[in-house]
Amino acid sequence: MLSPSLARAEAVQSIVGDFNRVDVAGYALLLGALSAALVSAGWLARQRNRLESESRGLRSELSVSQHKISKYQAFIADKNRRVVIWDGQNSKAELLGQLPSETGAPQNDGDFLAFGRWLTPGSASEVERAIEALRSHASTFDLVVETSRGEVIEVQGRLYGGRAYAVFLALNNLWAELAELKIERNRLRNSIASFESLLDSIEQPVWQRDAEGRLTWVNHAYCEAVEASSPNQAVQEGREILGTLTREKIKATTTPESPFRDTVSTAVRGGRTFFEVVDVRGPAGSCGMAIDVSSAETLREELVRTLKSHAETLDHLATPVAIFDADRHLQFYNQAFVQLWGLETSFLESRPDHAELLDRLRSAHKLPEQLSWKAWKESCLSVYRALETQTDLWHLPNGQTLRVIASAHPQGGVTWMFENLTEQVSLETRYNTLLQVQGETIDHLSEGVAVFGPDGRIQLSNPAFRALWGITEAQAAVGTHIRLLEAACKSSYDKADGWKAFGKMITSFEDERPSSQGTLELYSGLVLDYAVTPLPNAQTMLTFVNMTDSVRAERALKEKNEALRKADELKNDFVQHVSYELRSPLTNIIGFTDLLKTPAIGPLNERQSEYVDHISTSSSLLLTIVNDILDLATVDAGIMQLDYSEIDLSDLLDDVSMQMTDRLQEGGVTLEISAPSQLGHIIADRQRLKQILIKILTNAVNFAPEGTAVKMKCWREGVDFVFSVTDRGRGMEAEMLSSAFDRFSTNPKGGKRSGPGLGLSIVRSFVNLHHGEVSIDSAPGQGTTVNCRIPSASIPQVIAAAE
């Protein structure tokens, strides 16, 4: 450990060291601040001296600038100049200087900027557009404009230091004259440009030539005519629209006082074209225009052809025509005119006067005889002084009737047409006679007839019409409106489908008026069949036929038919019900009969066995009859469905022959089946097809003589199963063949066993259900053959039947 004295000495020494370090740092900072202050003072002194020097220079330059501004203001203040200054796009204009009062420029700043008040309209719009371009797009300009007093002013637009200046200068002496010449030059250029634009837009070729005859300008129509791509090409290549001879003729004949004007022909775009050429000569050359008159030439030629065609047409007309000029001389006549009057061609070709022509016809006794010939002729010739067409009838001595039509021409002259009405008068006479006959015929018809006009008023009616509706002749008079007729017939029939419906159809404005038919039953019990028939000229005919007796007979027949239908339904219901009721006891009888035949019940004597056999046979026959009746009733009701399945025909024939064994033995007949070894299969109802075969074979066995054979022939035609059954019986007569398939139809002669006559009827019903065919060929003494065709059902039919 240190001694206390030594520790105190070290502490004092540490305190002195710390004090020395702090003092030295303070003195250093003080010395740095004093040095910086001295440097800043020196720099400020130098800056002050420099600023004072610059200030003296600026004051000198300001004095010079003010002196220059004074001179510029004095220059601008000249009365021949005014400056408009804009500082920025939206700043207000500043104006300096003035223009002389004789220019018409306003002294007020606002009035001066309204350029339209003191400049001409064209100049004002030009200045406004130029100033707008200057301020918006920095586009400088130099214009020469005109005031409303006729003074010329030059306007210059410039940009200086971001400002827009418009300087208006009043020109004097030569400058003014030069400016006026510039304006006039611009005016002439604009006029020339307007005329060139106008000439360039027209469809007629226009050209301009120099003194040597060379092309200097052409329009677009000229360019198209010579097939040039542009007017410059046409001018440079010297493409001419006119031929050399035509140009030489124009050059030789045209003078400033006498322009060239003529119609020439030239080739344009590969075709011949007619132009009316106008060429004018001036001091510096010539200019011309070609007007296309091809259409006019075509129209002129077409007019000539049309006149010739009209003359040929009139010459082939059956109506006589003669044309006289304003001097009443004959100019044209056709062959019908020559044939009508029988005049010499030489006389007609001499162009005779109309009065002379009439006198010649009168002397030939070809004109109507008149009490005053002079007055009649003067009346005929008065048409030359008339303004309207005149018409007259001439009754010639030869019996002809002519309608004479004289039509005056606006330019003078008259066209005479002679229409032969002889046949028309004859036809009119026969027509009137026919109308009378038709009227008498209609009046004596048993059907009621009435004809109405488009206005709904009656035109004619016959007595039968009035009698059927119980109205008088006055109520159905000609001109009576259908509404009045409706009111008159209201007591007989007053339903909505009656006369109101007739009125709508008769007065309808539809383009196509439909016809209508129907039946009305009047309150009196009469039944009328009506028909509404449109006629020409918008007329309509109503006809009514009394069908009361026919309707009554029809109603009686319908009532009887309904009674028969109900009786047939009752019969079917009865048969079906009785058949079902009989089947149950018959089944019991057959069952007990079979039971009696069995040895287990006990032995039967010979008579009992015979009776039991008769009971069994009769019961089986009765069950067959009941089943047949039930099948027919099912077919009639439309509820029988075929049970389609695939049938092996060979097995089916074997099954049928087995079931026919007892019946064949009973009838003393054999069965011969002729069929291929492989008949194949067919899709049909096995039970019904088996019934068809058994019924046909049973019928054949019944009528076949004992000891004979029933022949059955089977074959296939496509997918159809075809067979025929032939017996050697007595055959059937023609009247029996027609009813062989009818129900309960029996043949009382030749059969071993009589039946109800349902076998063939069931056969036809089952064959029809299979969409097949069955027929009988028979003749007395030649036996009978039944032919049958059963088509194989398709798969969809089988599926439908299964469903």
C-alpha positions in Angstrom: 0.0 0.0 0.0 1.0 3.6 -0.8 1.6 6.1 2.0 -1.0 8.8 2.5 1.5 11.5 1.4 2.3 9.8 -1.7 -1.4 9.4 -2.5 -2.1 13.0 -2.0 0.7 14.0 -4.3 -0.6 11.8 -7.1 -4.1 13.4 -6.7 -2.8 16.9 -7.0 -0.8 16.0 -10.0 -3.9 14.5 -11.7 -5.9 17.7 -11.0 -3.2 19.9 -12.5 -3.0 17.8 -15.6 -6.7 18.0 -16.2 -6.7 21.8 -15.9 -4.0 22.2 -18.4 -5.8 20.2 -21.0 -9.0 22.3 -20.7 -7.3 25.6 -20.9 -5.3 24.7 -24.1 -8.5 23.6 -25.9 -10.3 26.9 -25.1 -7.4 29.0 -26.3 -7.3 27.1 -29.5 -10.9 27.7 -30.2 -10.6 31.4 -29.6 -7.7 31.8 -31.9 -9.6 29.9 -34.7 -12.6 32.3 -34.4 -10.4 35.4 -34.6 -8.7 34.1 -37.7 -12.1 33.4 -39.4 -13.4 36.8 -38.6 -10.3 38.5 -40.1 -10.6 36.4 -43.4 -14.4 37.2 -43.7 -13.7 40.9 -43.2 -11.1 40.9 -46.0 -13.5 39.0 -48.4 -16.4 41.3 -47.7 -14.2 44.3 -48.4 -13.2 42.9 -51.8 -16.9 42.0 -52.6 -18.0 45.5 -51.7 -15.5 47.0 -54.0 -16.6 44.7 -56.9 -20.3 45.5 -56.3 -19.6 49.2 -56.3 -17.7 48.8 -59.6 -20.6 46.7 -61.1 -23.2 49.2 -59.9 -21.4 52.0 -61.6 -21.3 50.0 -64.8 -25.1 49.2 -64.6 -26.0 52.8 -64.0 -24.0 53.7 -67.1 -25.8 51.0 -69.2 -29.2 52.0 -67.8 -28.5 55.5 -68.9 -27.6 54.3 -72.4 -30.7 52.0 -72.5 -33.0 54.8 -71.4 -31.5 57.0 -74.1 -32.1 54.3 -76.7 -35.7 53.7 -75.5 -36.4 57.4 -75.8 -35.1 57.3 -79.4 -37.2 54.1 -80.2 -40.3 55.6 -78.6 -39.8 58.7 -80.6 -39.4 56.5 -83.7 -42.4 54.4 -82.9 -44.5 57.4 -82.2 -44.3 58.3 -85.9 -47.9 58.6 -87.3 -47.1 56.2 -90.1 -46.7 53.2 -87.8 -48.6 51.4 -85.0 -47.3 48.4 -83.0 -49.4 45.8 -81.1 -47.4 43.8 -78.5 -48.6 40.6 -76.7 -46.5 39.3 -73.8 -47.7 35.7 -73.5 -50.7 33.8 -74.9 -53.3 35.3 -72.6 -51.8 38.7 -71.9 -53.6 42.0 -72.8 -52.3 43.7 -76.0 -50.2 46.8 -75.7 -50.4 49.4 -78.5 -47.7 51.9 -79.5 -47.9 54.6 -82.1 -50.7 55.8 -84.5 -51.7 55.5 -88.1 -52.7 58.5 -90.2 -56.4 59.3 -89.9 -56.9 59.2 -93.7 -56.3 55.4 -93.6 -59.5 55.0 -91.5 -57.7 53.3 -88.6 -59.3 54.1 -85.3 -57.2 56.0 -82.7 -58.7 54.1 -79.7 -56.9 50.9 -78.8 -60.1 48.8 -78.5 -61.5 50.0 -81.8 -58.2 49.4 -83.5 -58.1 45.7 -82.5 -61.6 45.2 -84.0 -60.1 44.8 -87.4 -63.5 44.0 -89.1 -64.6 47.6 -88.4 -62.0 49.4 -90.4 -60.5 46.7 -92.7 -62.2 45.0 -95.6 -63.8 41.7 -94.7 -61.2 39.6 -96.5 -58.3 41.7 -95.1 -59.7 41.5 -91.6 -60.0 37.7 -91.6 -56.5 37.4 -93.1 -55.0 39.6 -90.4 -56.8 37.7 -87.6 -55.7 34.3 -88.9 -52.0 35.5 -89.2 -52.0 37.0 -85.7 -53.5 33.8 -84.3 -50.8 31.8 -86.0 -48.1 34.1 -84.8 -49.2 33.9 -81.1 -50.0 30.2 -81.2 -47.3 28.7 -83.5 -44.7 31.5 -83.8 -45.4 31.8 -87.5 -44.2 35.2 -88.8 -45.9 37.0 -91.6 -45.8 39.9 -94.0 -49.2 41.0 -95.4 -50.5 43.9 -97.5 -54.1 44.7 -96.5 -56.8 47.2 -97.6 -58.9 49.4 -95.3 -62.5 50.1 -95.8 -61.5 53.5 -97.2 -59.4 51.9 -99.9 -56.0 52.7 -98.3 -53.2 50.1 -98.4 -51.4 49.1 -95.2 -48.5 46.6 -94.6 -48.7 44.3 -91.6 -45.6 42.5 -90.3 -45.7 39.9 -87.6 -42.5 39.0 -85.6 -41.4 37.5 -82.3 -38.8 39.2 -80.1 -37.8 38.1 -76.6 -40.8 35.9 -76.1 -43.2 38.7 -77.2 -45.4 38.9 -80.3 -45.3 42.1 -82.3 -47.7 43.1 -85.1 -46.5 46.3 -86.9 -49.0 48.2 -89.0 -47.3 50.5 -91.5 -49.0 53.1 -93.6 -47.5 53.1 -97.1 -47.1 56.2 -99.2 -46.2 57.0 -102.8 -44.4 54.2 -104.6 -44.7 51.8 -101.7 -48.4 52.3 -101.6 -48.6 51.8 -105.3 -46.5 48.7 -105.1 -48.7 47.3 -102.3 -51.8 48.1 -104.4 -50.3 46.2 -107.3 -49.6 43.3 -104.9 -53.2 43.3 -103.8 -54.4 43.5 -107.4 -52.0 40.7 -108.3 -53.4 38.5 -105.5 -56.9 39.4 -106.5 -56.2 38.4 -110.1 -54.5 35.2 -108.9 -57.5 34.3 -106.8 -59.8 35.0 -109.7 -57.7 32.9 -112.0 -57.6 30.1 -109.4 -61.3 30.3 -108.9 -61.9 30.2 -112.7 -59.5 27.3 -113.0 -61.2 25.4 -110.2 -64.6 26.1 -111.8 -63.3 24.9 -115.2 -61.6 22.0 -113.6 -64.8 20.8 -112.0 -67.0 20.8 -115.1 -67.5 17.8 -117.3 -66.5 19.5 -120.6 -62.9 19.5 -121.7 -61.3 23.0 -121.5 -57.8 24.0 -122.7 -55.5 27.0 -123.1 -52.8 27.5 -125.8 -50.0 29.9 -126.2 -49.4 32.0 -129.3 -47.6 29.1 -131.0 -50.6 26.8 -130.5 -49.0 24.6 -127.7 -51.1 23.5 -124.8 -50.4 25.4 -121.5 -53.3 24.3 -119.3 -56.1 21.7 -119.4 -58.7 20.7 -117.0 -59.4 17.2 -115.6 -62.2 16.5 -118.1 -59.6 17.1 -120.9 -57.2 14.9 -119.1 -59.7 12.0 -118.9 -60.7 12.5 -122.5 -57.1 12.0 -123.7 -56.5 9.3 -121.1 -53.7 11.1 -119.3 -52.9 10.4 -115.6 -52.8 14.1 -114.8 -53.2 17.5 -116.5 -49.5 18.1 -116.3 -48.8 14.9 -118.3 -51.4 16.0 -120.9 -49.7 19.4 -121.3 -46.1 18.1 -121.3 -46.8 15.3 -123.8 -49.1 17.5 -125.9 -52.0 15.1 -126.0 -54.6 16.6 -128.3 -58.3 16.0 -128.1 -58.9 17.4 -131.6 -57.5 16.1 -134.8 -54.8 17.9 -136.9 -57.3 19.1 -139.6 -59.6 20.5 -137.0 -56.8 22.4 -135.2 -55.6 23.8 -138.5 -59.1 24.9 -139.4 -59.5 26.6 -136.0 -56.1 28.3 -136.4 -57.0 29.5 -139.9 -60.5 30.8 -139.2 -60.4 32.1 -135.6 -59.9 35.8 -135.0 -60.3 37.9 -131.8 -63.5 39.3 -133.2 -64.9 36.0 -134.6 -64.5 32.9 -132.3 -64.6 29.5 -133.8 -67.8 27.5 -133.3 -68.6 24.2 -134.9 -69.6 20.5 -134.3 -66.7 18.2 -134.9 -66.3 14.4 -134.5 -63.3 12.9 -132.7 -62.3 9.7 -131.0 -62.5 9.7 -127.2 -61.6 6.6 -125.1 -61.9 4.3 -128.2 -65.3 5.6 -129.3 -66.6 8.2 -131.7 -67.8 11.3 -130.0 -69.4 14.5 -131.3 -68.2 17.8 -129.7 -69.5 21.4 -130.1 -66.1 23.2 -130.0 -65.8 26.9 -129.1 -62.4 28.5 -129.4 -61.6 32.1 -128.6 -58.3 33.8 -129.6 -56.6 36.5 -127.5 -53.3 38.5 -127.6 -51.3 35.8 -125.8 -52.9 32.7 -127.3 -56.3 31.0 -127.3 -58.6 29.0 -125.1 -61.3 26.6 -126.0 -64.1 24.3 -124.7 -65.6 21.1 -126.2 -69.2 20.4 -125.3 -70.2 16.7 -125.7 -73.3 16.7 -128.0 -73.2 13.0 -128.7 -76.4 12.5 -126.7 -78.1 15.3 -128.6 -77.0 13.8 -131.9 -78.2 10.4 -130.6 -81.5 12.0 -129.6 -81.8 13.6 -133.0 -81.2 10.3 -134.7 -83.5 8.6 -132.3 -86.2 11.2 -133.0 -85.8 10.5 -136.7 -86.1 6.7 -136.1 -89.0 7.2 -133.7 -90.9 9.3 -136.3 -90.2 6.6 -138.9 -91.3 3.9 -136.4 -94.4 5.8 -135.5 -95.2 6.2 -139.2 -94.7 2.5 -139.7 -96.8 1.7 -136.7 -99.6 3.9 -137.8 -99.4 2.4 -141.2 -100.0 -1.1 -139.7 -102.9 0.0 -137.5 -106.4 -1.1 -138.4 -107.7 2.3 -137.5 -107.6 4.8 -140.4 -105.4 7.8 -139.6 -104.7 11.0 -141.6 -102.6 14.0 -140.5 -103.0 17.5 -141.9 -100.7 20.4 -141.4 -101.6 24.0 -140.4 -102.5 24.8 -144.0 -105.0 21.9 -144.1 -102.9 19.9 -146.5 -102.5 16.1 -146.1 -99.2 15.2 -144.7 -99.6 11.5 -143.7 -102.1 8.7 -144.2 -101.9 5.0 -143.5 -103.1 2.0 -145.5 -106.3 1.6 -143.4 -107.2 5.2 -144.5 -106.7 4.2 -148.2 -108.8 1.0 -147.7 -111.6 2.9 -145.9 -112.2 5.5 -148.5 -110.8 3.7 -151.6 -108.9 6.8 -152.9 -106.1 6.7 -155.5 -102.6 6.9 -154.1 -101.6 9.5 -156.7 -104.4 11.8 -155.4 -103.3 11.3 -151.8 -99.6 11.9 -152.7 -100.5 15.2 -154.2 -101.1 16.5 -150.7 -104.7 17.6 -151.3 -106.5 20.3 -149.2 -108.9 18.9 -146.6 -111.9 20.6 -148.2 -110.9 19.2 -151.5 -110.7 15.7 -150.0 -114.2 16.1 -148.4 -115.7 17.2 -151.8 -114.1 14.2 -153.5 -115.6 11.8 -150.9 -119.0 13.4 -151.2 -119.0 13.1 -155.0 -118.2 9.4 -154.6 -121.2 9.0 -152.2 -119.0 7.9 -149.4 -120.0 10.5 -146.8 -123.2 10.8 -144.8 -126.0 12.7 -146.6 -126.5 16.1 -145.1 -129.3 18.7 -145.4 -126.7 21.5 -145.6 -123.5 20.3 -147.1 -121.7 23.6 -146.7 -122.6 24.0 -143.1 -121.6 20.4 -142.3 -118.2 20.8 -144.1 -117.6 24.1 -142.3 -118.3 22.3 -139.0 -115.8 19.6 -139.8 -113.1 22.1 -140.7 -113.7 24.2 -137.6 -111.4 21.9 -135.7 -108.4 23.7 -137.2 -109.5 26.8 -135.2 -110.4 24.8 -132.0 -108.3 24.0 -129.0 -109.9 20.8 -127.9 -110.5 17.4 -129.5 -113.8 17.0 -131.4 -115.7 13.7 -131.7 -118.6 12.9 -134.1 -120.4 9.9 -135.4 -120.7 9.3 -139.2 -123.3 6.9 -140.5 -122.1 6.1 -144.0 -124.3 5.1 -146.9 -122.8 1.6 -147.0 -124.1 0.8 -143.5 -120.9 1.5 -141.6 -120.8 3.6 -138.5 -117.6 5.6 -137.8 -116.5 7.5 -134.8 -114.5 10.4 -136.1 -111.9 11.9 -133.7 -110.2 15.2 -134.7 -107.3 16.2 -132.5 -105.7 19.7 -133.1 -102.0 20.0 -132.7 -100.5 22.8 -130.5 -98.2 23.9 -133.4 -101.0 23.7 -135.9 -102.6 20.9 -137.9 -105.0 18.2 -137.1 -104.9 14.4 -136.7 -108.0 12.6 -138.0 -108.8 9.1 -136.8 -111.8 7.0 -138.0 -112.9 4.2 -135.7 -115.2 1.7 -137.2 -118.0 1.1 -134.7 -120.1 -1.2 -137.0 -119.1 -4.4 -135.2 -119.3 -2.7 -131.8 -122.8 -1.5 -132.4 -123.8 -5.0 -133.5 -122.1 -6.4 -130.4 -123.9 -3.9 -128.2 -127.2 -4.9 -129.6 -126.5 -8.6 -129.0 -125.2 -7.7 -125.5 -128.4 -5.9 -124.6 -130.3 -8.9 -125.9 -128.1 -11.2 -123.8 -128.7 -9.1 -120.7 -132.5 -9.4 -121.2 -132.2 -13.2 -121.6 -130.0 -13.4 -118.5 -132.4 -11.3 -116.6 -135.3 -13.5 -117.5 -133.2 -16.6 -116.7 -132.2 -15.2 -113.3 -135.8 -14.3 -112.5 -136.9 -17.9 -113.2 -134.2 -19.5 -111.1 -135.3 -21.5 -108.0 -132.2 -20.2 -106.2 -132.3 -16.8 -104.6 -129.8 -14.4 -106.3 -128.8 -10.8 -105.3 -125.9 -8.7 -106.6 -124.5 -5.8 -104.6 -122.2 -3.0 -105.7 -119.0 -1.9 -103.8 -121.1 0.7 -102.0 -123.3 -2.0 -100.5 -126.3 -1.1 -102.6 -128.3 -3.8 -104.4 -127.9 -4.0 -108.1 -130.4 -6.8 -108.9 -132.4 -9.6 -107.3 -134.7 -12.3 -108.4 -138.2 -13.3 -107.1 -136.8 -16.4 -105.5 -134.5 -14.3 -103.3 -137.4 -12.2 -102.2 -139.6 -15.2 -101.6 -137.0 -17.0 -99.4 -136.5 -14.0 -97.2 -140.2 -12.9 -97.2 -139.5 -9.3 -98.5 -141.4 -7.3 -101.1 -140.0 -6.1 -104.4 -140.0 -2.5 -103.0 -137.8 -3.6 -100.1 -135.3 -5.1 -102.5 -135.4 -2.4 -105.1 -132.3 -1.4 -107.0 -130.2 1.0 -105.0 -131.4 -0.2 -101.6 -128.5 -0.4 -99.1 -127.7 -3.7 -97.4 -128.4 -2.2 -94.0 -132.0 -1.6 -95.0 -132.2 -5.1 -96.4 -130.8 -6.4 -93.1 -133.6 -4.6 -91.3 -136.2 -6.1 -93.6 -134.8 -9.6 -93.2 -134.4 -9.3 -89.4 -137.7 -11.0 -88.7 -136.5 -14.1 -90.5 -132.9 -14.3 -89.3 -131.2 -12.1 -86.7 -127.9 -13.7 -85.8 -124.4 -12.2 -85.9 -123.3 -14.5 -88.7 -126.1 -13.4 -91.0 -126.6 -10.1 -92.8 -124.1 -8.2 -90.7 -121.4 -10.6 -91.9 -122.7 -10.3 -95.4 -122.5 -6.5 -95.1 -118.8 -6.6 -93.9 -117.8 -8.9 -96.8 -119.7 -6.9 -99.5 -118.3 -3.4 -98.4 -114.8 -4.6 -97.5 -111.9 -2.6 -98.9 -109.5 -5.5 -99.0 -107.6 -6.1 -102.2 -108.4 -9.8 -102.3 -112.0 -10.4 -101.3 -112.5 -14.1 -100.3 -115.5 -16.1 -101.2 -117.6 -17.7 -98.4 -120.1 -20.5 -98.0 -122.3 -21.7 -95.3 -125.7 -22.7 -94.0 -128.5 -20.6 -92.4 -131.6 -21.9 -90.6 -134.3 -19.3 -90.5 -136.9 -18.9 -87.8 -139.5 -20.3 -90.2 -137.6 -23.6 -90.3 -136.1 -23.1 -93.8 -132.5 -24.2 -94.2 -130.6 -22.2 -96.8 -127.2 -22.8 -98.2 -125.6 -19.4 -99.0 -122.6 -18.5 -101.1 -120.8 -15.1 -101.2 -119.0 -14.8 -104.6 -116.8 -11.8 -105.5 -117.5 -10.4 -109.0 -115.6 -8.1 -111.3 -115.7 -4.3 -110.7 -115.8 -4.9 -106.9 -119.4 -6.3 -107.1 -120.5 -9.3 -104.9 -123.2 -11.9 -105.5 -125.2 -13.6 -102.8 -126.9 -16.9 -103.7 -129.3 -18.8 -101.4 -130.5 -22.4 -102.1 -133.4 -24.0 -100.2 -131.9 -27.1 -98.7 -134.7 -27.8 -96.2 -135.8 -31.2 -97.6 -132.2 -32.4 -98.0 -131.3 -31.3 -94.5 -134.3 -33.0 -93.0 -133.5 -36.2 -94.9 -129.9 -36.0 -93.8 -130.9 -35.5 -90.2 -133.2 -38.5 -90.4 -130.3 -40.6 -91.8 -128.0 -39.4 -89.1 -130.5 -40.3 -86.4 -130.9 -43.8 -87.9 -127.2 -44.2 -88.3 -126.7 -43.2 -84.6 -129.4 -45.7 -83.6 -127.6 -48.4 -85.7 -124.2 -47.5 -84.1 -125.7 -47.8 -80.7 -127.3 -51.1 -81.6 -123.9 -52.4 -82.9 -122.3 -51.3 -79.7 -125.0 -53.0 -77.7 -124.5 -56.1 -79.8 -120.8 -56.1 -79.3 -121.2 -55.6 -75.6 -123.8 -58.4 -75.5 -121.7 -60.8 -77.5 -118.6 -60.1 -75.4 -120.5 -60.5 -72.2 -122.3 -63.6 -73.3 -119.1 -65.1 -74.7 -117.4 -64.7 -71.4 -120.4 -66.0 -69.6 -120.7 -69.1 -71.9 -117.0 -69.9 -71.7 -117.0 -70.8 -68.0 -119.9 -73.4 -68.2 -118.6 -74.8 -71.4 -115.2 -75.3 -69.9 -116.9 -77.1 -67.0 -119.0 -79.3 -69.4 -115.9 -80.2 -71.4 -114.0 -81.0 -68.2 -116.7 -83.2 -66.8 -117.1 -84.9 -70.2 -113.5 -85.7 -70.3 -113.7 -86.9 -66.7 -116.6 -89.3 -67.6 -114.5 -90.8 -70.4 -111.8 -91.8 -67.9 -111.9 -95.4 -66.6 -111.4 -94.2 -63.0 -115.0 -92.9 -62.9 -116.4 -96.2 -64.0 -117.3 -98.0 -67.2 -119.9 -96.6 -69.6 -122.2 -98.6 -71.8 -122.1 -98.1 -75.5 -125.0 -95.6 -75.6 -123.6 -93.6 -72.7 -120.2 -93.4 -74.4 -121.9 -92.3 -77.7 -123.8 -89.6 -75.8 -120.6 -88.5 -73.9 -118.8 -88.2 -77.3 -121.6 -86.1 -78.7 -121.5 -83.9 -75.7 -117.8 -83.4 -75.9 -117.9 -82.7 -79.7 -120.7 -80.2 -79.4 -119.1 -78.5 -76.4 -115.8 -78.2 -78.2 -117.6 -76.8 -81.3 -119.5 -74.3 -79.1 -116.3 -73.2 -77.3 -114.7 -72.7 -80.7 -117.7 -70.5 -81.8 -117.5 -68.6 -78.5 -113.8 -68.0 -78.9 -114.3 -66.9 -82.5 -117.0 -64.5 -81.5 -114.8 -63.2 -78.6 -111.8 -62.7 -81.0 -114.0 -60.8 -83.5 -115.4 -58.6 -80.7 -111.8 -57.9 -79.6 -110.8 -57.0 -83.2 -113.8 -54.7 -83.6 -113.0 -53.0 -80.3 -109.5 -52.3 -81.6 -107.9 -53.7 -78.5 -106.4 -56.9 -79.9 -102.6 -56.8 -79.7 -100.3 -59.2 -81.6 -97.7 -61.1 -79.7 -94.8 -61.0 -82.1 -92.1 -63.7 -81.9 -89.7 -65.5 -84.2 -91.5 -68.5 -85.7 -89.9 -71.5 -87.3 -92.3 -72.1 -90.2 -91.4 -75.8 -90.6 -92.2 -76.4 -87.0 -95.4 -74.4 -87.3 -96.6 -76.5 -90.3 -95.8 -79.7 -88.4 -97.9 -78.5 -85.5 -100.8 -77.5 -87.7 -100.8 -80.9 -89.5 -100.8 -82.7 -86.2 -103.8 -80.7 -84.9 -105.7 -81.3 -88.2 -105.3 -85.1 -88.0 -108.6 -85.8 -86.3 -110.5 -83.4 -88.6 -108.9 -85.0 -91.7 -109.9 -88.5 -90.5 -113.4 -87.3 -89.8 -113.8 -85.8 -93.2 -112.1 -88.7 -95.0 -109.6 -86.3 -96.6 -105.8 -86.3 -96.8 -103.5 -83.2 -96.5 -100.7 -82.7 -98.9 -98.2 -80.0 -97.9 -95.7 -78.8 -100.6 -93.0 -76.7 -99.1 -89.2 -76.3 -99.3 -87.1 -78.2 -96.8 -86.0 -74.9 -95.2 -88.8 -72.3 -95.0 -86.9 -70.3 -92.5 -88.2 -68.0 -89.8 -90.8 -65.2 -89.7 -91.6 -62.6 -87.1 -95.4 -62.8 -86.4 -98.0 -63.8 -83.8 -97.6 -67.6 -83.6 -101.1 -68.3 -82.1 -102.9 -66.0 -84.6 -100.9 -67.4 -87.6 -101.7 -70.9 -86.4 -105.4 -70.0 -86.2 -105.2 -68.6 -89.8 -103.8 -71.9 -91.1 -106.2 -74.1 -89.2 -109.3 -72.0 -90.2 -108.4 -72.1 -93.9 -107.6 -75.9 -93.7 -110.8 -76.6 -91.8 -112.8 -74.7 -94.4 -111.1 -76.7 -97.2 -111.6 -80.1 -95.4 -115.3 -79.2 -94.9 -115.9 -78.7 -98.6 -113.5 -81.3 -100.0 -115.1 -84.5 -101.2 -114.2 -87.7 -99.4 -111.3 -89.5 -100.7 -109.7 -86.4 -102.1 -106.7 -84.5 -100.9 -106.4 -80.9 -99.7 -103.2 -79.4 -101.1 -101.3 -76.8 -99.2 -98.4 -75.1 -101.0 -96.0 -72.9 -99.0 -93.0 -70.7 -100.2 -91.2 -67.5 -99.4 -91.2 -64.3 -101.4 -88.5 -62.1 -99.9 -89.3 -61.9 -96.2 -93.0 -62.7 -96.8 -94.5 -66.1 -96.0 -96.9 -67.1 -98.8 -99.2 -70.1 -98.9 -102.3 -71.4 -100.8 -104.8 -74.1 -99.8 -106.7 -75.8 -102.6 -109.7 -78.2 -102.4 -111.6 -80.1 -105.1 -115.0 -79.1 -103.8 -118.0 -77.7 -105.8 -116.5 -74.2 -105.8 -118.4 -71.0 -105.3 -120.4 -68.8 -107.5 -119.5 -65.1 -108.1 -122.2 -63.7 -105.7 -120.9 -66.1 -102.9 -117.2 -65.0 -103.5 -118.1 -61.4 -102.8 -119.5 -62.3 -99.3 -117.1 -65.2 -98.5 -115.2 -63.1 -95.8 -118.4 -61.6 -94.3 -119.5 -62.7 -90.9 -122.1 -65.3 -90.5 -121.9 -66.0 -94.2 -122.3 -69.7 -94.9 -122.4 -71.9 -98.0 -125.4 -74.3 -97.6 -124.3 -76.5 -100.5 -121.5 -79.0 -100.4 -120.3 -78.7 -96.8 -120.0 -81.7 -94.5 -120.5 -79.6 -91.4 -122.4 -76.3 -91.1 -121.0 -73.6 -88.9 -121.7 -70.0 -87.9 -119.7 -68.6 -90.8 -117.0 -66.9 -88.8 -113.9 -68.8 -89.9 -112.9 -66.8 -93.0 -114.0 -63.6 -91.3 -111.5 -64.3 -88.5 -108.9 -65.2 -91.1 -109.3 -61.8 -92.9 -109.2 -60.0 -89.5 -106.0 -61.7 -88.4 -104.3 -61.3 -91.8 -105.1 -57.6 -91.8 -103.6 -57.3 -88.3 -100.4 -58.7 -89.8 -100.7 -56.2 -92.7 -101.0 -59.2 -95.1 -103.3 -60.1 -97.9 -105.9 -62.9 -98.4 -108.0 -63.8 -101.4 -110.1 -66.6 -102.8 -110.1 -68.0 -106.4 -113.1 -70.2 -107.1 -115.5 -71.2 -109.8 -118.4 -73.6 -109.8 -117.2 -77.2 -110.3 -113.5 -76.2 -110.2 -112.8 -76.2 -106.5 -111.5 -73.4 -104.3 -108.1 -71.9 -103.7 -107.3 -69.6 -100.8 -104.2 -67.5 -101.3 -102.6 -65.8 -98.3 -99.5 -63.6 -97.8 -98.1 -62.9 -94.3 -95.2 -60.3 -94.2 -92.5 -60.6 -91.6 -92.7 -57.8 -89.0 -89.8 -55.4 -88.7 -87.9 -54.9 -85.5 -89.5 -51.5 -84.6 -93.0 -53.1 -85.0 -92.0 -55.9 -82.6 -90.7 -53.4 -80.1 -93.8 -51.3 -80.4 -96.0 -54.4 -79.9 -94.0 -55.4 -76.9 -94.4 -52.0 -75.3 
